[in-house]
Amino acid sequence: MRKTLLLLAMTTISVLSCKMNTQQQKDQLQLMPEAPAWGALWQQRAAEYRALSFQAYNFARLSFDALERKPSGKPLAVVTDIDETVLDNSPYYIHQAIAKANYSDSTWVQWTKQVRADSVPGAPSFFKYAASKGATVYYVTNRILQDKAATIENLKKFGFPNADEEHLLLLETTSSKVARREKIAASYEIGLLLGDNLGDFSGLFDNHAEQDRKEWVEENRSQFGKKFIVLPNVMYGNWEDSWYGKQTPKSFTDSNTVLNGLMKNYK
């Protein structure tokens, strides 16, 4: 599989490095694997990915140590996403790309049941450190209920603290994490939020227009690297919804169709 992906990547990069007209671009896109596979390949092979992950968790530790506690008397909590924040699911997306398929709940559950997700670089050591300093870790994730047992097992595999049902808040009625964060905030002071998607930090970032999301980032720039710790993920996210809009692809073929249509805007 690695040799096939590498050969495909080298061939595609070689062709894309040349000046192409729109039709050539369209033809070449048909030869590319499903878009998340490129992100998965980068996540698995790029030293830059590891560097960015370590950088994020280094900032997390610095920010944790510099926390100014509010006089609320509440205990301290650190709230984190799971996928591409503490666990690496790149093998799943490569598997789906080879099968020329997008994400589906059924194949996702098959993946999580295997408990094969690796940890994101820097994640285990940071959360163990935060827990050793008295913080309670909550995992707020949009994994579904069928993933519960396997998710806890996968977290325990790497020694993540508070890896149990009480501290695992799964998707139940809505993908928005606002209500789940508010539930934690009722009993805890949330010192840090960690995630790979802006919706992990605020409901303002959930499924909004691309320009609106950029403006909110500008307005909250002082919080990134301080209270908001962002992990790199170029495989998927709400940014896709804001970019594709009503053209959101439902299948592998649809993805190429949408991309080809958007490529017509480039000259």
NORKA-V903442 format. One line per field, one symbol per residue. ss: DSSP state (H for helix, E for strand, L for the rest). phi: phi as a letter, one per 40 degrees, with the letter a starting at -180 (. if undefined). burial: 1 if it has 16 or more other ideal C-beta (glycine too) atoms within 10 Angstrom, else 0. A space follows every 10 residues. Layout:
ss->???
phi->???
burial->???
This chain:
ss->LHHHHHHHHH HHHHHHLLLL LHHHHHHHHH HLLLHHHHHH HHHHHLHHHH HHHHHHHHHH HHHHHLLLLL LLLLEEEEEE LLELLLEELH HHHHHHHHLL LLLLHHHHHH HHHLLLLEEL LLHHHHHHHH HHLLLEEEEE LLLLHHHHHH HHHHHHHLLL LLLLHHHEEL LLLLLLLHHH HHHHHLLEEE EEEEELLHHH LLHHHLLLLH HHHHHHHHHL HHHELLLEEE LLLLLLLHHH HHHHHHHLLL LHHHHHHHHH HHHLLLL
phi->.ccccccccc cccccccccb cccccccccc cccdddcccc ccccbccccc cccccccccc ccccccdbcc ccgcccbbbb cbcgbbbbbd dcccdccccf bccadccccd ccccfbcccc dgcdcccccc cccgcccbbb bcccdccdcc ccccccdbgc cfcaccbbbc cbbacccdcc ccccccbbcc cbbbabbccc baccccfbcd cccccccccb dcccgbcbbb ccabcaiccc ccccgccdcb adccdccccc cccccbb
burial->0000100010 0100000000 0000110110 0111111111 1110000010 0111111011 1011001000 0000011111 1111111111 1111111000 0100000100 1100101111 1111011011 1000111111 1110001001 1101101101 1110001111 1000001001 1001000111 1111111111 1101110100 0010011001 0000101111 1111111110 0100000010 0100111111 0000000
